[in-house]
Structure formats: C-alpha cells, structure tokens
Amino acid sequence: MNTASLLWSMVFSTIGFSYFMYGKKQKHSMALYAGIGLMVFSYFIENVWLTLAVGSALMALPFVFKE
C-alpha cells in the first residue's frame, strides 16, 4: 500500500464516519450505509484512481437517493 492510497483511505474513512454519525442521528438509512461503505471499501482496493472513483461515488449516494 503506497502513501497516496493510505492518505485517501484515511480521508474517505473520516468522511464515512461523519456520514455514519449523521445517518444514525437523523435516521437517514442511505447516509448510514454510505458511511459504512466509505469506512470499509478502502481495505479491498489498493489502486489510487479506483479508490477516488469508488469513494466519490459512495459520497454522492445520499444526495442521489434521498428519502
């Protein structure tokens, strides 16, 4: 795992934790699941560009699929 991949996974995990806490407090299930996804996906992907693509897609999910 290189430095860029490690830093991006840390950034997306932090954002994922924020989404998770927001979804838990507001009972917003899509934000909750997107937060879990953002915290977990970086363990399985090592490519930096793929990490950016998947992380950006997961960050957009709560805005695309509103309850």
N, C-alpha and C positions, 0 to 999 in steps of 0.2 A: 504494500500500500504506500503510495507516494504522498508527499506533503500536501499537494493540491487536493487530492481525494480526501485526505484526512480533514483538512480545513473545511471543505464543502460539506462533508458529512456532519461536522460539528455545527455548522450554520443551519443546515436543514433540520437537524435534531433539535436545536434550540427553538426554531420556528414551530416545529412539530409539537414540542412541549407546550408552547403557547396556544396552539390550536386545540390541543387536548384539554387544557385547563378551561379554555373558553367554551368548548363543546360540553364539558362536564357541568360547568356552572349554568349555562344557558339552556341545557338540554337540547343542544343542536347536534344531532347524530352525525351529519356529514362532516362537520368540523372535528368531531371526536375521532371518527375513523380516519380522516385525512391526517390528523395529528399522530395517530398510532402508525400509519403508513410512513409518514415522514421520519419518525424516530427509528423505524425498523429497516427500511429499504436499503440504507447505505451499508448494512452488513453484507448484502448479497451482490452489490455492484461495485466494481473497482475502477471502471473507466470514468474519467472525469467528465467527459461530454455527456455520457449516458446518465451520470449522476445529476448533472444540471438539468437535463431534459425531464427525467422522471421526477425530480424534486419540484421543478416548476409546474409540471402537470398536477402533482398532488397538491401543491399550494393553490392552484386555481379551482380545484374541485368544489370547495364550499361556495365559491362565487358563481359557478356554473349551475350547480344543482342546489338551489335554495329551497328551503322547506316552506 
